[in-house]
Amino acid sequence: MNIRIYKYFVIFLITFCFNSIAQKKEKIDSLYTIIQNSKSDTVKINAQLKIANLLLKDDSLRGYTEIKKIFYALNKINDPDYYLRIIDKLGRICYKNKLPQKASYYCFLGLSKAKSQKNKEWQSKFYSRIANQLQYEDFSKQAMPWFDSALTAARGGREDILADILKEKGRAHYDNGDYKKAMDDYVESLSLFEKNKWRDENLGRLYHFIGSVFKRQKLYDKAQEYYEKELALAREIKSVHLEADALYLCAQAYG
């Protein structure tokens, strides 16, 4: 019986893989058709972005070839903001597909272009991308100057960007063991969420981070309070992922 089940499982797995490959090829072919038939450069670039993301998962050489095509095609676009958005997407696609050096290249390129355009909003975004990449690679201390630059560029601009940078900088302080500075950034970020009445997964993660600082400080009742806030918000906005995270943290706190 076990052998029979195993055989069925293997057959199912092979069939699933073949179907996935076929579906992926069909999707890529349809995107190439869009590129061939469209007269809009932006439509072509958006289709190429999707192709690059699909290809990079299995074939980094072909995927990066598509990225280079996108980069050269951008020279035809006379829209500075669109240029920066696509450069940002190229960096994120590269990082998502484990090409950190390529991702850094596009982040620094985007930052340079944003500076030349005196675009503070995009400067803050690229500074933050660089900082986050350093933090995710366990260089939290090296990330700090980049977070500081991101905050300087973001202040006076969009408050959602500012709130996100403060939240991420707080995480870097937390990773460095500086819980007071982490809490200062979290509290400032939280004040922006409350001021603008934003209630989304980012607020839930912020509750999580604040609770974790209290837990590190052995203030378990306060930690529990914020984990429960995360849980209540998750149920309010119907976020299954956030609810599972909050339930786990609450269970740990009660345990």
C-alpha positions in Angstrom: 0.0 0.0 0.0 2.8 2.4 0.9 4.6 1.7 -2.4 1.3 2.3 -4.3 0.8 5.6 -2.6 4.4 6.6 -3.3 4.0 5.8 -7.0 0.8 7.9 -7.2 2.6 10.7 -5.4 5.5 10.6 -7.9 3.1 10.5 -10.9 1.2 13.4 -9.4 4.4 15.4 -8.8 5.7 14.8 -12.4 2.3 15.8 -13.8 2.2 18.9 -11.7 5.7 19.9 -12.8 5.0 19.4 -16.5 1.7 21.4 -16.2 3.5 24.2 -14.3 6.2 24.4 -17.0 3.6 24.3 -19.8 1.6 27.1 -18.1 4.7 29.2 -17.6 5.8 28.8 -21.2 2.3 29.7 -22.3 2.3 32.8 -20.2 5.8 33.9 -21.4 4.7 33.3 -25.1 1.6 35.5 -24.5 3.8 38.3 -23.1 6.1 38.1 -26.1 3.1 38.4 -28.3 2.1 41.6 -26.5 5.7 43.0 -27.0 5.5 42.2 -30.7 2.1 43.7 -31.3 2.1 46.7 -29.0 3.1 50.2 -30.2 3.5 51.5 -26.7 7.0 51.4 -25.2 5.7 51.3 -21.7 3.4 48.4 -22.4 6.4 46.5 -23.9 8.6 47.3 -20.9 5.9 46.1 -18.4 5.6 42.9 -20.3 9.3 42.4 -20.4 9.4 42.9 -16.6 7.0 40.0 -16.1 9.0 37.8 -18.5 12.3 38.6 -16.7 10.7 37.8 -13.3 9.4 34.5 -14.6 12.6 33.5 -16.3 15.0 34.4 -13.5 13.4 31.8 -11.2 14.8 29.0 -13.4 17.2 30.5 -15.9 19.2 33.5 -14.6 21.1 34.1 -17.9 17.9 34.4 -20.0 16.2 36.4 -17.3 19.0 38.9 -17.0 19.1 39.2 -20.7 15.5 40.4 -20.6 16.5 42.9 -17.8 19.2 44.3 -20.0 16.7 44.7 -22.8 14.4 46.6 -20.4 17.3 48.8 -19.3 18.2 49.8 -22.9 14.5 50.3 -23.8 14.2 52.8 -20.9 16.4 55.3 -22.9 13.5 55.8 -25.3 11.1 56.8 -22.4 10.9 60.6 -21.8 9.2 60.2 -18.4 11.6 60.7 -15.4 9.2 59.3 -12.8 8.5 56.2 -14.9 12.2 55.7 -15.5 12.8 55.6 -11.7 9.9 53.3 -11.1 11.2 50.8 -13.6 14.8 51.0 -12.2 13.3 50.3 -8.8 11.4 47.3 -10.1 14.6 46.0 -11.7 16.4 46.2 -8.4 13.6 44.4 -6.5 13.3 41.7 -9.2 17.0 41.0 -9.0 17.0 40.9 -5.2 14.0 38.6 -5.1 15.8 36.2 -7.4 19.0 36.2 -5.4 21.1 38.6 -7.5 22.0 41.0 -4.7 24.9 42.6 -6.6 22.7 43.4 -9.6 20.0 44.7 -7.2 22.6 47.0 -5.6 23.6 48.3 -9.0 20.1 49.3 -9.9 19.5 50.9 -6.4 22.6 53.1 -6.8 21.8 53.9 -10.3 18.2 54.9 -9.3 19.6 57.0 -6.4 22.0 58.8 -8.7 19.2 59.6 -11.2 16.9 60.7 -8.4 19.6 63.1 -7.1 20.1 64.5 -10.6 16.4 65.1 -10.8 16.3 66.5 -7.3 13.5 64.1 -6.6 13.4 63.7 -2.8 10.7 61.1 -2.7 12.7 58.7 -4.9 15.9 59.5 -3.1 14.3 58.4 0.1 13.0 55.2 -1.5 16.4 54.2 -3.0 18.3 55.1 0.2 15.8 52.9 2.1 16.2 50.0 -0.5 20.0 50.1 0.0 19.6 50.2 3.8 17.1 47.3 3.8 19.3 45.2 1.6 22.2 45.7 4.0 20.0 44.9 7.0 18.7 41.7 5.4 22.3 40.6 4.8 23.1 41.1 8.5 24.9 44.4 8.1 22.5 46.3 10.3 25.1 48.7 11.6 26.3 49.6 8.1 22.6 50.2 7.1 22.2 53.0 9.7 23.7 55.9 7.6 21.5 54.9 4.7 18.4 54.9 6.8 19.4 58.3 8.2 19.7 59.6 4.6 16.4 58.1 3.7 14.7 59.9 6.6 16.3 63.2 5.7 15.0 62.9 2.2 11.6 61.7 3.3 10.8 64.3 5.9 8.4 66.9 4.6 7.1 64.5 1.9 4.7 61.5 1.9 4.0 60.3 5.4 3.4 56.7 4.4 7.0 56.5 3.1 8.3 58.2 6.3 6.4 55.8 8.5 7.8 52.8 6.6 11.4 54.0 6.8 11.0 54.6 10.6 9.6 51.1 11.0 12.5 49.6 9.1 15.1 51.7 10.8 13.6 50.6 14.1 14.2 46.9 13.1 17.8 47.7 12.3 18.2 49.2 15.8 16.5 46.1 17.3 18.9 43.8 15.4 21.8 45.8 16.8 20.4 45.4 20.3 19.6 49.1 20.8 16.1 48.6 22.0 15.5 52.2 23.2 16.3 53.7 19.7 14.2 50.9 18.1 11.3 51.9 20.3 11.8 55.6 19.5 11.5 54.9 15.8 8.6 52.6 16.2 6.7 55.1 18.3 7.2 57.9 15.7 6.1 55.5 13.0 3.0 54.5 15.0 2.1 58.2 15.5 1.9 58.6 11.7 -0.3 55.4 11.4 -2.6 56.8 14.0 -2.7 60.3 12.6 -3.6 59.0 9.1 -5.8 56.2 10.4 -4.0 53.6 8.4 -5.1 50.1 9.4 -3.3 47.5 7.3 -0.7 44.7 7.5 2.1 47.3 8.0 0.5 48.5 11.2 0.2 44.9 12.3 3.9 44.3 11.8 4.6 47.5 13.7 2.5 46.2 16.7 4.6 43.0 16.4 7.9 44.9 16.5 6.8 47.0 19.5 5.7 43.9 21.3 9.1 42.3 20.6 11.0 45.2 22.1 8.8 45.0 25.3 9.5 41.2 25.4 13.3 41.8 25.2 13.0 44.3 28.0 11.1 41.5 30.0 7.9 43.7 30.1 5.8 40.7 29.2 2.4 42.3 29.9 3.1 45.2 27.5 4.4 42.7 24.9 1.2 40.7 25.2 -0.8 43.9 24.8 0.7 44.7 21.4 0.6 41.1 20.2 -3.1 41.2 21.0 -3.4 44.4 19.1 -1.8 42.7 16.1 -4.3 39.8 16.4 -7.3 42.1 16.6 -6.1 44.1 13.6 -5.5 40.9 11.6 -9.0 39.7 12.2 -10.4 43.2 11.4 -8.6 43.4 8.0 -9.0 39.6 7.5 -5.3 38.9 7.0 -4.7 35.2 7.5 -1.0 35.5 7.5 -0.9 38.3 10.1 -3.4 36.4 12.3 -1.3 33.2 12.3 1.8 35.3 13.3 -0.1 37.0 16.1 -1.6 33.8 17.4 1.8 32.3 17.6 3.2 35.3 19.5 0.2 35.4 21.9 0.6 31.6 22.6 4.3 32.2 23.4 3.5 35.1 25.7 0.7 33.1 27.5 3.1 30.1 27.7 
